[in-house]
Amino acid sequence: MKIAVFVLFSCLAVISARPETYSSKWDTINVDEILNNDRILTNYVNCLLEKGNCTPEGKELRRILPDALETECAKCTDAQKVRSQKVLKFVVRNKPVHWKNVVEKYDPEKKYVQKYEDEAIAEGFTIDT
């Protein structure tokens, strides 16, 4: 009985210590397909900016983006972290108007841009606004 109670409490401790993650439901989305299609990319940006219709994954992204920025993607899965870096690099380098509009909406004080600048430089790019 004591062993069963110990195992139960150990499992509960592990579960409660593990950070909550965002849904991995969208982790297999082909971001290259989105990034290389101006129409689709613009639709996602318009969704984030609340200026257009949203796909279910766009709605989810719009919902979690403020929290992900605030927590440095602490709840992101590994796949989400990799994809978000790829998207960030692409948009900063190739779609400066989209980048500017998203920053104006989600980071008007530029606190996240400043926070992530060193990380971006380490990744080989700069975050201009």
MARBA-3410 file (N, C-alpha, C, O; in Angstrom, 1 decimal):
129
0.8,-1.2,0.0,0.0,0.0,0.0,0.9,1.3,0.0,0.6,2.2,-0.7 ~ 1.9,1.3,0.8,2.8,2.4,0.9,3.5,2.7,-0.4,3.7,3.8,-0.8 ~ 3.9,1.6,-1.1,4.5,1.7,-2.4,3.5,2.3,-3.4,3.9,3.2,-4.2 ~ 2.3,1.9,-3.4,1.3,2.4,-4.4,1.1,3.9,-4.1,0.9,4.7,-5.1 ~ 1.0,4.3,-2.9,0.8,5.7,-2.5,2.0,6.5,-3.0,1.9,7.6,-3.6
3.2,6.0,-2.8,4.4,6.7,-3.2,4.5,6.8,-4.7,4.8,7.9,-5.2 ~ 4.1,5.8,-5.4,4.1,5.8,-6.9,3.1,6.9,-7.4,3.4,7.6,-8.3 ~ 1.9,6.9,-6.8,0.9,7.8,-7.1,1.3,9.3,-6.9,1.2,10.1,-7.8 ~ 1.9,9.5,-5.8,2.4,10.9,-5.5,3.6,11.3,-6.4,3.7,12.4,-6.8 ~ 4.4,10.3,-6.7,5.5,10.6,-7.6,5.0,10.9,-9.0,5.5,11.9,-9.7
4.0,10.2,-9.5,3.4,10.5,-10.8,2.8,11.9,-10.8,2.9,12.6,-11.8 ~ 2.0,12.2,-9.7,1.4,13.5,-9.6,2.5,14.6,-9.6,2.2,15.7,-10.2 ~ 3.6,14.4,-9.0,4.6,15.4,-8.9,5.2,15.6,-10.3,5.5,16.8,-10.7 ~ 5.4,14.5,-11.0,6.0,14.7,-12.4,5.0,15.4,-13.3,5.4,16.3,-14.1 ~ 3.8,15.0,-13.2,2.7,15.7,-14.1,2.6,17.1,-13.7,2.5,18.0,-14.7
2.6,17.5,-12.5,2.4,18.9,-12.1,3.7,19.7,-12.4,3.6,20.9,-12.6 ~ 4.9,19.1,-12.4,6.1,19.8,-12.7,6.3,20.0,-14.2,7.0,21.0,-14.6 ~ 5.7,19.2,-15.0,5.9,19.3,-16.4,5.1,20.5,-16.9,3.9,20.6,-16.6 ~ 5.7,21.4,-17.6,5.0,22.6,-18.1,4.0,22.3,-19.1,4.1,21.4,-19.9 ~ 2.9,23.0,-19.0,1.8,22.8,-20.0,2.3,23.3,-21.4,3.1,24.2,-21.5
1.9,22.6,-22.4,2.4,23.0,-23.8,1.1,23.3,-24.6,0.0,22.8,-24.3 ~ 1.4,24.1,-25.6,0.3,24.4,-26.6,0.0,23.1,-27.3,0.8,22.2,-27.4 ~ -1.2,23.0,-27.9,-1.6,21.8,-28.6,-0.6,21.5,-29.8,-0.1,22.4,-30.5 ~ -0.2,20.3,-29.9,0.7,19.9,-31.0,-0.1,19.5,-32.2,0.4,19.0,-33.2 ~ -1.4,19.8,-32.2,-2.3,19.5,-33.3,-1.8,20.0,-34.7,-2.0,19.4,-35.7
-1.1,21.2,-34.6,-0.7,21.9,-35.9,0.8,21.7,-36.2,1.3,22.4,-37.1 ~ 1.4,20.9,-35.4,2.9,20.8,-35.5,3.4,20.2,-36.8,4.6,20.4,-37.2 ~ 2.5,19.6,-37.6,3.0,19.1,-38.9,2.7,20.0,-40.1,2.8,19.5,-41.2 ~ 2.2,21.2,-39.8,1.9,22.1,-40.9,3.2,22.4,-41.7,4.2,22.6,-41.1 ~ 3.0,22.4,-43.0,4.2,22.7,-43.9,4.3,24.2,-44.0,3.7,24.9,-44.8
5.2,24.8,-43.2,5.4,26.2,-43.2,6.0,26.7,-44.4,5.8,27.9,-44.8 ~ 6.8,25.9,-45.1,7.4,26.3,-46.4,6.4,26.6,-47.4,6.5,27.5,-48.2 ~ 5.4,25.8,-47.4,4.2,26.0,-48.4,3.6,27.3,-48.1,3.2,28.0,-49.1 ~ 3.4,27.6,-46.9,2.7,28.9,-46.5,3.7,30.1,-46.8,3.2,31.1,-47.4 ~ 4.9,30.0,-46.5,5.9,31.1,-46.7,6.1,31.4,-48.2,6.4,32.5,-48.5
6.0,30.4,-49.0,6.3,30.5,-50.4,5.1,30.8,-51.2,5.1,30.7,-52.5 ~ 3.9,31.1,-50.6,2.7,31.4,-51.3,2.2,32.7,-50.7,1.6,32.8,-49.6 ~ 2.4,33.8,-51.5,2.0,35.1,-51.0,0.6,35.3,-50.5,0.3,35.9,-49.5 ~ -0.3,34.6,-51.3,-1.7,34.7,-50.9,-2.0,34.1,-49.6,-2.7,34.6,-48.7 ~ -1.5,32.9,-49.4,-1.7,32.2,-48.1,-1.0,32.9,-47.0,-1.6,33.1,-45.9
0.2,33.3,-47.2,0.9,34.1,-46.1,0.2,35.3,-45.7,0.0,35.6,-44.5 ~ -0.3,36.1,-46.7,-1.0,37.3,-46.5,-2.3,37.0,-45.7,-2.7,37.8,-44.8 ~ -3.0,35.9,-46.0,-4.2,35.5,-45.3,-3.9,35.3,-43.8,-4.7,35.7,-43.0 ~ -2.8,34.6,-43.6,-2.4,34.3,-42.2,-2.1,35.7,-41.4,-2.5,35.9,-40.3 ~ -1.4,36.5,-42.1,-1.0,37.8,-41.5,-2.3,38.6,-41.2,-2.5,39.2,-40.2
-3.2,38.6,-42.2,-4.5,39.4,-42.0,-5.3,38.8,-40.9,-6.0,39.5,-40.1 ~ -5.2,37.4,-40.7,-5.9,36.8,-39.6,-5.3,37.3,-38.3,-6.0,37.7,-37.4 ~ -4.0,37.3,-38.2,-3.3,37.8,-37.0,-3.7,39.2,-36.7,-3.8,39.6,-35.5 ~ -3.8,40.0,-37.7,-4.1,41.4,-37.5,-5.6,41.7,-37.4,-6.1,42.8,-37.2 ~ -6.4,40.6,-37.4,-7.9,40.7,-37.3,-8.5,41.5,-38.5,-9.4,42.3,-38.3
-7.9,41.4,-39.6,-8.3,42.1,-40.8,-8.8,41.1,-41.9,-9.1,41.5,-43.0 ~ -9.0,39.9,-41.6,-9.5,38.9,-42.5,-9.9,37.6,-41.9,-9.8,37.5,-40.7 ~ -10.4,36.7,-42.7,-10.8,35.4,-42.2,-9.7,34.6,-41.7,-8.5,34.8,-42.1 ~ -10.0,33.7,-40.8,-8.9,32.8,-40.2,-9.2,31.4,-40.5,-10.4,30.9,-40.4 ~ -8.2,30.6,-40.7,-8.3,29.1,-40.7,-8.3,28.7,-39.2,-8.0,29.6,-38.4
-8.7,27.5,-38.9,-8.6,27.1,-37.5,-7.2,27.2,-36.9,-7.0,27.7,-35.8 ~ -6.2,26.9,-37.7,-4.8,27.1,-37.2,-4.4,28.5,-37.0,-3.7,28.9,-36.1 ~ -4.9,29.4,-37.9,-4.7,30.8,-37.8,-5.3,31.4,-36.5,-4.7,32.2,-35.8 ~ -6.5,30.9,-36.2,-7.2,31.4,-35.0,-6.4,30.9,-33.8,-6.3,31.7,-32.8 ~ -5.9,29.7,-33.8,-5.1,29.2,-32.7,-3.9,30.0,-32.5,-3.5,30.4,-31.4
-3.2,30.3,-33.6,-2.0,31.1,-33.6,-2.3,32.5,-33.0,-1.5,33.0,-32.1 ~ -3.3,33.1,-33.4,-3.7,34.4,-32.9,-4.0,34.4,-31.4,-3.7,35.3,-30.7 ~ -4.6,33.3,-31.0,-4.9,33.2,-29.6,-3.7,33.0,-28.7,-3.6,33.6,-27.6 ~ -2.7,32.2,-29.2,-1.6,31.9,-28.3,-0.4,32.9,-28.5,0.5,32.9,-27.6 ~ -0.4,33.6,-29.6,0.8,34.5,-29.9,1.1,35.4,-28.7,2.3,35.5,-28.4
0.2,36.1,-28.1,0.6,37.0,-27.0,1.3,36.3,-25.8,2.3,36.8,-25.3 ~ 0.7,35.1,-25.5,1.3,34.3,-24.4,2.7,33.8,-24.8,3.7,33.8,-24.0 ~ 2.8,33.3,-26.1,4.1,32.8,-26.5,5.2,33.9,-26.5,6.3,33.6,-26.2 ~ 4.8,35.1,-26.9,5.8,36.2,-26.8,6.2,36.5,-25.4,7.4,36.7,-25.1 ~ 5.2,36.6,-24.5,5.4,36.9,-23.1,6.3,35.9,-22.4,7.2,36.3,-21.6
6.1,34.6,-22.7,6.8,33.6,-22.0,8.0,33.0,-22.8,8.6,32.0,-22.4 ~ 8.4,33.7,-23.9,9.5,33.2,-24.7,9.3,31.8,-25.2,10.2,31.0,-25.2 ~ 8.0,31.5,-25.5,7.6,30.3,-26.1,7.8,29.1,-25.2,8.1,28.0,-25.6 ~ 7.7,29.3,-23.9,7.9,28.3,-22.9,6.9,27.1,-23.1,7.3,26.0,-22.7 ~ 5.7,27.4,-23.6,4.8,26.3,-23.8,4.8,25.7,-25.2,4.0,24.9,-25.5
5.7,26.2,-26.0,5.8,25.7,-27.3,6.4,24.3,-27.4,7.3,24.0,-26.6 ~ 5.9,23.4,-28.3,6.6,22.2,-28.5,7.9,22.4,-29.3,8.1,23.5,-29.8 ~ 8.8,21.4,-29.3,10.0,21.6,-30.1,9.7,22.0,-31.5,10.4,22.8,-32.1 ~ 8.7,21.3,-32.1,8.4,21.6,-33.5,7.9,23.0,-33.7,8.2,23.7,-34.7 ~ 7.1,23.5,-32.7,6.6,24.9,-32.8,7.8,25.9,-32.7,7.8,26.9,-33.3
8.8,25.6,-31.8,9.9,26.5,-31.7,10.7,26.6,-33.0,11.1,27.6,-33.5 ~ 10.9,25.4,-33.6,11.7,25.4,-34.9,10.9,26.1,-36.0,11.5,26.9,-36.7 ~ 9.6,25.9,-36.1,8.8,26.5,-37.1,8.7,28.0,-36.9,8.7,28.8,-37.8 ~ 8.6,28.4,-35.6,8.4,29.9,-35.3,9.7,30.6,-35.7,9.7,31.7,-36.2 ~ 10.9,30.0,-35.5,12.1,30.6,-35.9,12.2,30.8,-37.4,12.6,31.8,-37.9
11.8,29.7,-38.1,11.8,29.7,-39.5,10.9,30.9,-40.1,11.3,31.6,-41.0 ~ 9.7,30.9,-39.5,8.8,32.0,-40.0,9.3,33.3,-39.7,9.2,34.2,-40.5 ~ 9.8,33.5,-38.5,10.3,34.8,-38.1,11.4,35.3,-39.0,11.4,36.4,-39.5 ~ 12.4,34.4,-39.2,13.5,34.7,-40.2,13.0,35.1,-41.5,13.4,36.1,-42.1 ~ 12.1,34.3,-42.1,11.6,34.6,-43.4,10.8,35.9,-43.5,11.1,36.7,-44.4
9.9,36.1,-42.6,9.1,37.4,-42.6,10.0,38.6,-42.4,9.8,39.6,-43.1 ~ 10.9,38.6,-41.4,11.8,39.7,-41.2,12.6,40.0,-42.5,12.8,41.2,-42.8 ~ 13.1,39.0,-43.1,14.0,39.2,-44.3,13.3,39.5,-45.6,13.7,40.3,-46.4 ~ 12.1,38.9,-45.7,11.4,38.9,-47.0,10.1,39.7,-47.1,9.7,40.0,-48.2 ~ 9.5,39.9,-46.0,8.2,40.6,-45.9,8.1,41.7,-44.9,7.4,41.6,-43.9
9.0,42.7,-45.0,9.1,43.7,-44.0,7.8,44.4,-43.7,7.5,44.9,-42.5 ~ 6.9,44.6,-44.6,5.6,45.2,-44.4,4.7,44.3,-43.4,4.1,44.8,-42.5 ~ 4.7,43.0,-43.7,4.0,42.1,-42.8,4.6,42.2,-41.4,3.9,42.3,-40.4 ~ 5.9,42.2,-41.4,6.6,42.2,-40.1,6.3,43.5,-39.3,5.9,43.4,-38.1 ~ 6.3,44.6,-40.0,6.0,45.9,-39.3,4.6,45.9,-38.8,4.4,46.3,-37.7
3.6,45.4,-39.6,2.2,45.4,-39.1,2.0,44.4,-37.9,1.3,44.8,-37.0 ~ 2.7,43.3,-37.9,2.5,42.4,-36.8,3.1,42.9,-35.6,2.6,42.8,-34.5 ~ 4.3,43.6,-35.7,5.0,44.2,-34.5,4.1,45.3,-34.0,3.9,45.4,-32.8 ~ 3.5,46.1,-34.9,2.7,47.2,-34.4,1.5,46.7,-33.6,1.1,47.4,-32.6 ~ 0.9,45.6,-34.0,-0.2,45.0,-33.3,0.2,44.3,-32.0,-0.4,44.6,-30.9
1.2,43.5,-32.0,1.5,42.6,-30.9,2.7,43.1,-30.0,2.9,42.6,-28.9 ~ 3.4,44.1,-30.5,4.5,44.6,-29.7,4.7,46.1,-30.0,5.8,46.5,-30.4 ~ 3.7,46.9,-29.7,3.8,48.3,-30.1,4.9,49.1,-29.3,5.5,50.1,-29.7 ~ 5.3,48.6,-28.1,6.3,49.2,-27.3,7.7,48.6,-27.6,8.7,49.0,-27.0 ~ 7.8,47.6,-28.5,9.0,47.0,-28.9,9.7,46.2,-27.8,10.9,46.0,-27.9
9.0,45.8,-26.8,9.7,45.1,-25.7,10.1,43.7,-26.1,11.1,43.2,-25.6 ~ 9.3,43.0,-26.9,9.6,41.7,-27.3,10.7,41.7,-28.4,11.6,40.9,-28.4 ~ 10.7,42.7,-29.3,11.7,42.8,-30.3,13.1,43.0,-29.6,14.0,42.4,-30.0 ~ 13.1,43.9,-28.6,14.3,44.1,-27.9,14.8,42.8,-27.1,16.0,42.5,-27.1 ~ 13.8,42.1,-26.6,14.1,40.9,-25.8,14.7,39.8,-26.7,15.6,39.1,-26.2
14.3,39.7,-27.9,14.7,38.7,-28.8,15.8,39.1,-29.7,16.3,38.2,-30.5 ~ 16.3,40.3,-29.7,17.3,40.8,-30.6,18.6,40.0,-30.5,19.2,39.6,-31.5 ~ 19.1,39.7,-29.3,20.3,39.0,-29.1,20.2,37.6,-29.7,21.1,37.1,-30.3 ~ 19.1,36.9,-29.4,18.8,35.6,-29.9,18.8,35.6,-31.5,19.4,34.7,-32.1 ~ 18.2,36.6,-32.0,18.2,36.7,-33.5,19.6,36.9,-34.1,19.9,36.3,-35.1
20.4,37.7,-33.5,21.7,38.0,-33.9,22.5,36.6,-33.8,23.3,36.3,-34.8 ~ 22.3,35.9,-32.8,23.0,34.6,-32.7,22.6,33.6,-33.8,23.3,32.8,-34.2 ~ 21.3,33.8,-34.2,20.8,33.0,-35.3,21.2,33.5,-36.7,20.9,32.9,-37.7 ~ 21.8,34.7,-36.7,22.3,35.2,-38.0,21.5,36.2,-38.7,21.6,36.4,-39.9 ~ 20.6,36.9,-38.0,19.8,37.9,-38.6,19.5,39.0,-37.5,19.6,38.7,-36.3
19.0,40.1,-38.0,18.7,41.2,-37.1,17.2,41.5,-37.2,16.6,41.2,-38.3 ~ 16.6,41.9,-36.2,15.2,42.2,-36.2,15.0,43.7,-36.3,15.2,44.4,-35.3 ~ 14.7,44.2,-37.5,14.5,45.6,-37.7,13.0,45.9,-37.6,12.2,45.1,-38.1 ~ 12.7,47.1,-37.1,11.3,47.5,-37.1,11.2,48.9,-37.6,10.1,49.5,-37.7
END
